[in-house]
Amino acid sequence: MSHVDAAAGDVFDLTIIGGGPVGLFAAYYAGMRHMRTKIIDCLEELGGQLTALYPEKYIFDVPGFPKVLARDLVKSLVEQAMQYSPTIALGETVQTLEVIQKADGGAVHPSSATDVMVYKIVSNAGVHLTKTLLICAGAGAFSPKKLTVPGAEKWENNGVHYAVRKKAVFADKDVLMVGGGDSAIDWALNLQDVVRSITLIHRRNVFRAHEDSVRKLLATPTKIMTFCELEGLIEKDGRLVGADVINNQTKEKHRLNVDEVVVQIGFNSSLGPIKHWPLEIERGSIRVGQHMETELPGIFAAGDVATFDGKLRLIATGFGEAAVAVNYAKHLLDPHAKVFPGHSSELGHQSSGVTI
Ligand SMILES: Cc1cc2nc3c(=O)[nH]c(=O)nc-3n(C[C@H](O)[C@H](O)[C@H](O)COP(=O)(O)OP(=O)(O)OC[C@H]3O[C@@H](n4cnc5c(N)ncnc54)[C@H](O)[C@@H]3O)c2cc1C
């Protein structure tokens, strides 16, 4: 435990690890309760599993929506959360957690649930200070599934890409897209206006992507090779110049001229370093109490990552868990603030309870 002047840092009231549906709703709720809030997510986009795994699927069991595309639900959740302008840190994987000191400058008494602590969270990209923490890390940090062909590592970010950050990288290039899901098809469509050529290979002949996107791609000059897998990368004069592709049905081989390979074959997820934090971990999930509180004062968990007796891993129940966690975090920070926030529909009319 280190003792630093936390007041000198930017200490948030609530930091949420995970910008999935539950983390997003928690951010809205925390904003409504006037908490300075930050969301950290290792992905480059908000939305968690909905964005990373099934943006084009309909969800039928979110209250108020007879059916809603995952992508559209995320859009609404982001719009709702952004009303209170939380700070958003994307592309950051949270690694370590440390107690710095009691927020009021006193000694640390981790055993007392009423103490407000300052926690230092270190990610691969920076340091974050917070008085309370809500872990909404779902199934864990997502990382793209990587190619296993020889030499793929060597070309990473310099010929082999697991994300498209700047379209300019692909300008006037022969591009090979690997994958058959939404991300592969969407990026193949999105890159049309800059590439010299684009070939898409998919190991099956059925696409997981949305039918409409596949139709749109079929109408472009993209060369689509089904039942094909990448077998090797070809180098010439220190540059990636080609790719060997094999048809997994006929075993026929093809050599393609390729400058850049974009790989969109899904994600792996792992709770990673959070598993080693001093929390009660039960079969990969964080055990919480009735207030969604963990072993550590001021640290809560909600959504897929949290477990308790009777737990259901659903978006609908995760929203409720987020509201419970945020209201108790608020009460912990300010014992005068009621746990029950009142009804949002009445917020415009009720007394704020603030006396000046
Ligand atoms: C194909 C599919 C269909 C589904 N359909 C439905 C459905 O119809 N109805 C339903 O209710 N549920 C459905 N689910 C389940 C639903 O998606 C999850 O219950 C929901 O996403 C959980 O939300 P969450 O916010 O808890 O976690 P997630 O959505 O998993 O978000 C967690 C976020 O935390 C981030 N993260 C994790 N670890 C770290 C770290 N160390 N540092 C930084 N960021 C981190 C991740 O990148 C991720 O963005 C479906 C799931 C799948 C896979």
Ligand as a Chemical Component Dictionary entry (heavy atoms), coordinates in Angstrom:
data_LIG
# 
_chem_comp.id                   LIG 
_chem_comp.type                 NON-POLYMER 
_chem_comp.pdbx_formal_charge   0 
_chem_comp.three_letter_code    LIG 
# 
loop_
_chem_comp_atom.comp_id 
_chem_comp_atom.atom_id 
_chem_comp_atom.alt_atom_id 
_chem_comp_atom.type_symbol 
_chem_comp_atom.charge 
_chem_comp_atom.model_Cartn_x 
_chem_comp_atom.model_Cartn_y 
_chem_comp_atom.model_Cartn_z 
_chem_comp_atom.pdbx_ordinal 
LIG C1  C1  C 0 -24.425 -14.295 -28.961 1  
LIG C2  C2  C 0 -24.993 -13.782 -27.664 2  
LIG C3  C3  C 0 -26.347 -13.473 -27.587 3  
LIG C4  C4  C 0 -26.890 -12.978 -26.395 4  
LIG N1  N1  N 0 -28.223 -12.687 -26.337 5  
LIG C5  C5  C 0 -28.755 -12.199 -25.191 6  
LIG C6  C6  C 0 -30.144 -11.872 -25.106 7  
LIG O1  O1  O 0 -30.902 -12.053 -26.061 8  
LIG N2  N2  N 0 -30.616 -11.381 -23.920 9  
LIG C7  C7  C 0 -29.822 -11.190 -22.816 10 
LIG O2  O2  O 0 -30.296 -10.726 -21.776 11 
LIG N3  N3  N 0 -28.500 -11.501 -22.885 12 
LIG C8  C8  C 0 -27.946 -11.999 -24.024 13 
LIG N4  N4  N 0 -26.614 -12.329 -24.067 14 
LIG C9  C9  C 0 -25.809 -12.135 -22.860 15 
LIG C10 C10 C 0 -25.491 -10.645 -22.681 16 
LIG O3  O3  O 0 -24.802 -10.155 -23.832 17 
LIG C11 C11 C 0 -24.652 -10.445 -21.433 18 
LIG O4  O4  O 0 -25.393 -10.863 -20.312 19 
LIG C12 C12 C 0 -24.274 -8.956  -21.295 20 
LIG O5  O5  O 0 -23.448 -8.533  -22.359 21 
LIG C13 C13 C 0 -23.534 -8.719  -19.970 22 
LIG O6  O6  O 0 -23.241 -7.362  -19.908 23 
LIG P1  P1  P 0 -22.013 -6.829  -19.031 24 
LIG O7  O7  O 0 -22.041 -5.349  -19.206 25 
LIG O8  O8  O 0 -22.117 -7.421  -17.676 26 
LIG O9  O9  O 0 -20.715 -7.471  -19.683 27 
LIG P2  P2  P 0 -20.097 -7.424  -21.167 28 
LIG O10 O10 O 0 -21.126 -7.160  -22.181 29 
LIG O11 O11 O 0 -19.315 -8.693  -21.281 30 
LIG O12 O12 O 0 -19.113 -6.180  -21.096 31 
LIG C14 C14 C 0 -17.964 -6.252  -20.296 32 
LIG C15 C15 C 0 -16.973 -5.222  -20.779 33 
LIG O13 O13 O 0 -15.880 -5.178  -19.858 34 
LIG C16 C16 C 0 -14.674 -5.016  -20.572 35 
LIG N5  N5  N 0 -13.582 -5.518  -19.736 36 
LIG C17 C17 C 0 -13.475 -6.722  -19.166 37 
LIG N6  N6  N 0 -12.325 -6.826  -18.454 38 
LIG C18 C18 C 0 -11.713 -5.635  -18.592 39 
LIG C19 C19 C 0 -10.483 -5.131  -18.107 40 
LIG N7  N7  N 0 -9.658  -5.850  -17.333 41 
LIG N8  N8  N 0 -10.124 -3.861  -18.448 42 
LIG C20 C20 C 0 -10.943 -3.099  -19.237 43 
LIG N9  N9  N 0 -12.120 -3.548  -19.721 44 
LIG C21 C21 C 0 -12.505 -4.795  -19.401 45 
LIG C22 C22 C 0 -14.893 -5.845  -21.835 46 
LIG O14 O14 O 0 -14.073 -5.399  -22.894 47 
LIG C23 C23 C 0 -16.378 -5.589  -22.132 48 
LIG O15 O15 O 0 -16.553 -4.510  -23.027 49 
LIG C24 C24 C 0 -26.060 -12.831 -25.243 50 
LIG C25 C25 C 0 -24.690 -13.137 -25.326 51 
LIG C26 C26 C 0 -24.163 -13.609 -26.515 52 
LIG C27 C27 C 0 -22.695 -13.924 -26.577 53 
# 
loop_
_chem_comp_bond.comp_id 
_chem_comp_bond.atom_id_1 
_chem_comp_bond.atom_id_2 
_chem_comp_bond.value_order 
_chem_comp_bond.pdbx_ordinal 
LIG C1  C2  SING 1  
LIG C2  C3  SING 2  
LIG C2  C26 DOUB 3  
LIG C3  C4  DOUB 4  
LIG C4  N1  SING 5  
LIG C4  C24 SING 6  
LIG N1  C5  DOUB 7  
LIG C5  C6  SING 8  
LIG C5  C8  SING 9  
LIG C6  O1  DOUB 10 
LIG C6  N2  SING 11 
LIG N2  C7  SING 12 
LIG C7  O2  DOUB 13 
LIG C7  N3  SING 14 
LIG N3  C8  DOUB 15 
LIG C8  N4  SING 16 
LIG N4  C9  SING 17 
LIG N4  C24 SING 18 
LIG C9  C10 SING 19 
LIG C10 O3  SING 20 
LIG C10 C11 SING 21 
LIG C11 O4  SING 22 
LIG C11 C12 SING 23 
LIG C12 O5  SING 24 
LIG C12 C13 SING 25 
LIG C13 O6  SING 26 
LIG O6  P1  SING 27 
LIG P1  O7  DOUB 28 
LIG P1  O8  SING 29 
LIG P1  O9  SING 30 
LIG O9  P2  SING 31 
LIG P2  O10 DOUB 32 
LIG P2  O11 SING 33 
LIG P2  O12 SING 34 
LIG O12 C14 SING 35 
LIG C14 C15 SING 36 
LIG C15 O13 SING 37 
LIG C15 C23 SING 38 
LIG O13 C16 SING 39 
LIG C16 N5  SING 40 
LIG C16 C22 SING 41 
LIG N5  C17 SING 42 
LIG N5  C21 SING 43 
LIG C17 N6  DOUB 44 
LIG N6  C18 SING 45 
LIG C18 C19 SING 46 
LIG C18 C21 DOUB 47 
LIG C19 N7  SING 48 
LIG C19 N8  DOUB 49 
LIG N8  C20 SING 50 
LIG C20 N9  DOUB 51 
LIG N9  C21 SING 52 
LIG C22 O14 SING 53 
LIG C22 C23 SING 54 
LIG C23 O15 SING 55 
LIG C24 C25 DOUB 56 
LIG C25 C26 SING 57 
LIG C26 C27 SING 58 
# 
